[in-house]
Amino acid sequence: MLDILKPILFSVARGGSATRVLQSIASGALGREAYQGGLATALLGLGLHFFIAFTVFATYYFASRSLPVLVSRALILGPLYGIGVHCFMQFVVIPLSAIGPLKLSPAVFFEGLLTHIVCVGLPTGLVVRFAANRGAGRSAG
């Protein structure tokens, strides 16, 4: 959720809108027409964002079941996972979407990288670690 709040807050601070940010996510599925869809395509963008976020989280969670190091080293591997997620989105998902390949400046790329480290990877690793430790406490008692 943090990773969607950041672009929305930055957009609003610069005079933009949350609707436009969410429509940009929907444009991955709909192309430029997403910007003409109003609230409906903004809601689609929000839904797509949460679907992707859930998939990202579930991937780390299920991998941690086989690779306990993802739990024990969450403070290191969570942020590294965030880097991997960002690179996968930029170099695989977006180029294959209706948006197509993007030419990002190094500053924009690294801003997104930092966002994914702090707002995706680290929270994912910590939540999975918390859940694993909580589950271990229950099974031991």
Secondary structure as a PSIPRED ss2 file (coil, helix, strand):
# PSIPRED VFORMAT (PSIPRED V4.0)

   1 M C   1.000  0.000  0.000
   2 L H   0.000  1.000  0.000
   3 D H   0.000  1.000  0.000
   4 I H   0.000  1.000  0.000
   5 L H   0.000  1.000  0.000
   6 K H   0.000  1.000  0.000
   7 P H   0.000  1.000  0.000
   8 I H   0.000  1.000  0.000
   9 L H   0.000  1.000  0.000
  10 F H   0.000  1.000  0.000
  11 S H   0.000  1.000  0.000
  12 V H   0.000  1.000  0.000
  13 A H   0.000  1.000  0.000
  14 R C   1.000  0.000  0.000
  15 G C   1.000  0.000  0.000
  16 G C   1.000  0.000  0.000
  17 S C   1.000  0.000  0.000
  18 A H   0.000  1.000  0.000
  19 T H   0.000  1.000  0.000
  20 R H   0.000  1.000  0.000
  21 V H   0.000  1.000  0.000
  22 L H   0.000  1.000  0.000
  23 Q H   0.000  1.000  0.000
  24 S H   0.000  1.000  0.000
  25 I H   0.000  1.000  0.000
  26 A H   0.000  1.000  0.000
  27 S H   0.000  1.000  0.000
  28 G H   0.000  1.000  0.000
  29 A H   0.000  1.000  0.000
  30 L H   0.000  1.000  0.000
  31 G H   0.000  1.000  0.000
  32 R H   0.000  1.000  0.000
  33 E H   0.000  1.000  0.000
  34 A H   0.000  1.000  0.000
  35 Y H   0.000  1.000  0.000
  36 Q H   0.000  1.000  0.000
  37 G C   1.000  0.000  0.000
  38 G H   0.000  1.000  0.000
  39 L H   0.000  1.000  0.000
  40 A H   0.000  1.000  0.000
  41 T H   0.000  1.000  0.000
  42 A H   0.000  1.000  0.000
  43 L H   0.000  1.000  0.000
  44 L H   0.000  1.000  0.000
  45 G H   0.000  1.000  0.000
  46 L H   0.000  1.000  0.000
  47 G H   0.000  1.000  0.000
  48 L H   0.000  1.000  0.000
  49 H H   0.000  1.000  0.000
  50 F H   0.000  1.000  0.000
  51 F H   0.000  1.000  0.000
  52 I H   0.000  1.000  0.000
  53 A H   0.000  1.000  0.000
  54 F H   0.000  1.000  0.000
  55 T H   0.000  1.000  0.000
  56 V H   0.000  1.000  0.000
  57 F H   0.000  1.000  0.000
  58 A H   0.000  1.000  0.000
  59 T H   0.000  1.000  0.000
  60 Y H   0.000  1.000  0.000
  61 Y H   0.000  1.000  0.000
  62 F H   0.000  1.000  0.000
  63 A H   0.000  1.000  0.000
  64 S H   0.000  1.000  0.000
  65 R H   0.000  1.000  0.000
  66 S H   0.000  1.000  0.000
  67 L C   1.000  0.000  0.000
  68 P C   1.000  0.000  0.000
  69 V H   0.000  1.000  0.000
  70 L H   0.000  1.000  0.000
  71 V H   0.000  1.000  0.000
  72 S H   0.000  1.000  0.000
  73 R C   1.000  0.000  0.000
  74 A H   0.000  1.000  0.000
  75 L H   0.000  1.000  0.000
  76 I H   0.000  1.000  0.000
  77 L H   0.000  1.000  0.000
  78 G H   0.000  1.000  0.000
  79 P H   0.000  1.000  0.000
  80 L H   0.000  1.000  0.000
  81 Y H   0.000  1.000  0.000
  82 G H   0.000  1.000  0.000
  83 I H   0.000  1.000  0.000
  84 G H   0.000  1.000  0.000
  85 V H   0.000  1.000  0.000
  86 H H   0.000  1.000  0.000
  87 C H   0.000  1.000  0.000
  88 F H   0.000  1.000  0.000
  89 M H   0.000  1.000  0.000
  90 Q H   0.000  1.000  0.000
  91 F H   0.000  1.000  0.000
  92 V H   0.000  1.000  0.000
  93 V H   0.000  1.000  0.000
  94 I H   0.000  1.000  0.000
  95 P H   0.000  1.000  0.000
  96 L H   0.000  1.000  0.000
  97 S C   1.000  0.000  0.000
  98 A C   1.000  0.000  0.000
  99 I C   1.000  0.000  0.000
 100 G C   1.000  0.000  0.000
 101 P C   1.000  0.000  0.000
 102 L C   1.000  0.000  0.000
 103 K C   1.000  0.000  0.000
 104 L C   1.000  0.000  0.000
 105 S C   1.000  0.000  0.000
 106 P H   0.000  1.000  0.000
 107 A H   0.000  1.000  0.000
 108 V H   0.000  1.000  0.000
 109 F H   0.000  1.000  0.000
 110 F H   0.000  1.000  0.000
 111 E H   0.000  1.000  0.000
 112 G H   0.000  1.000  0.000
 113 L H   0.000  1.000  0.000
 114 L H   0.000  1.000  0.000
 115 T H   0.000  1.000  0.000
 116 H H   0.000  1.000  0.000
 117 I H   0.000  1.000  0.000
 118 V H   0.000  1.000  0.000
 119 C H   0.000  1.000  0.000
 120 V H   0.000  1.000  0.000
 121 G H   0.000  1.000  0.000
 122 L H   0.000  1.000  0.000
 123 P H   0.000  1.000  0.000
 124 T H   0.000  1.000  0.000
 125 G H   0.000  1.000  0.000
 126 L H   0.000  1.000  0.000
 127 V H   0.000  1.000  0.000
 128 V H   0.000  1.000  0.000
 129 R H   0.000  1.000  0.000
 130 F H   0.000  1.000  0.000
 131 A H   0.000  1.000  0.000
 132 A H   0.000  1.000  0.000
 133 N H   0.000  1.000  0.000
 134 R H   0.000  1.000  0.000
 135 G H   0.000  1.000  0.000
 136 A H   0.000  1.000  0.000
 137 G H   0.000  1.000  0.000
 138 R H   0.000  1.000  0.000
 139 S H   0.000  1.000  0.000
 140 A H   0.000  1.000  0.000
 141 G C   1.000  0.000  0.000
